[in-house]
Amino acid sequence: MSRAPVIKGWCPGALRPMLSGDGLVVRLRVPQGRLTPAQARGVAELALRYGNGMFDLSNRANLQLRGIDPARHEGLIDALRAQALIDVDEGAERRRNLMVTPFWQAGDDTDHLTQQLTAAAQSHALPDVSSKFGYAVDAGPQPVLQADPADIRFERAADGQLLLCAEGATLGKPVSRDTAVAEAIALATWVRAQDATRAAHALAAGATLPSGFNHPRQSGLSTPTLGLYPTGALVACAFGQMDAETLTALADLGPLRLTPWRMVLIEGATELPDLPSLITDAADPLLRVVACIGAPGCAQARGETRGLARDLVASVPQGQCLHISGCAKGCAAPLATDLTLTATARDQYDLIRNGRADAAPDLRGLTPAAIASHFRKSADAP
């Protein structure tokens, strides 16, 4: 069977969902990445009423409802609109591709910039570059989202200035909170004028940024670990998948902030919750494995993923990451990982070291038993 998946070139939304192996995937771009307790309870109830009660936490800090019956999609949208979770139209939803640091404080620049970007998306002032073109609002003391996908970023420089940054550039442009969104619109318009769909693509093709991008960017922090922070408690679920019961239980603990790390921050929490479906230990080996839903949940997947991930988790070396992908698209981990297994057929996987799911494999056609044996031998090797 061919390893080449169908590249659709767009990501699902709520108003434009994507059909998968278990029904429609309806992706919520939650405003400011924050669900109130009432919204979280409401979404959990709707997931059970209209779908299979399962959610994905995406690497763009979105919440995806799974297994939605296509014939009932319109009813779900009406119910979500009553929860203030639906954009005015599909164009506004596509433009409002925002990722926000979960560590923002009420009233800070993050709050202000996100509201201004949201208003610009709803009015269609944000240029329509591509459905994957996105913005990161990462204006805390030190960036935390630099390893996560975005084309235009707001960051804080080492000297405290607010910077507008283009993905792929080492220098940013100083802006004020009042001029920042207008400058972001101008930068997005520049990307589109380069006949590019992504900022990094335009720069890689040799385009030169407009004037003013001359201020050094600050190095970002690595992905935060689970635990307690001034803004709340950061917790995770295995493979970034959560059921409605867990979401309801979390809603009882406070507002929830979504992250691109497939973690959830419980706003204001001062202790880690004791829920059986949550991961709260930063040393849990499941955090070293990334796996998409695989077959049969995804129509494009060539093989099963998450059962294999659980079988192999104890074999993943400390400090390394294993990515198991149902096909060569690698949706769950678009960047290179230490170890990648790409399904090519039922019970057949290619092994890739330090590469993406579509990279040339080091070993081909491994069965689950052969993979486990190979990992054991690698661990025993001097």
Protein Blocks (a to p, Z undefined) as FASTA:
>chain_A
ZZbdcdehpacdfklccddfkbccdddddehhiacfklmmmmmmmmmmmmnopacddfko
pacdehiafklmmmmmmmmmmnopacfblklmmmmcccddfkbcehiaklmmmmmmmmmm
mnomaccfbfmbccdddfbfbdcklmpccfbdcdddfkopacdddehiabdcdddfklmm
mmmmmmmmmmmmnopabfklmmmnopacdehiacccddddddddedddfkbccdddehhi
acfklmmmmmmnoccdddfkopacdehiabdcddfkbcfbfklmklmpccdebjakbmkb
gbdfklmmmmmmmmpcghiacdddfbfnommlmbccfbdcddfbehiacddehiafkbcc
fbghiafklmmmmmmmmmmpZZ
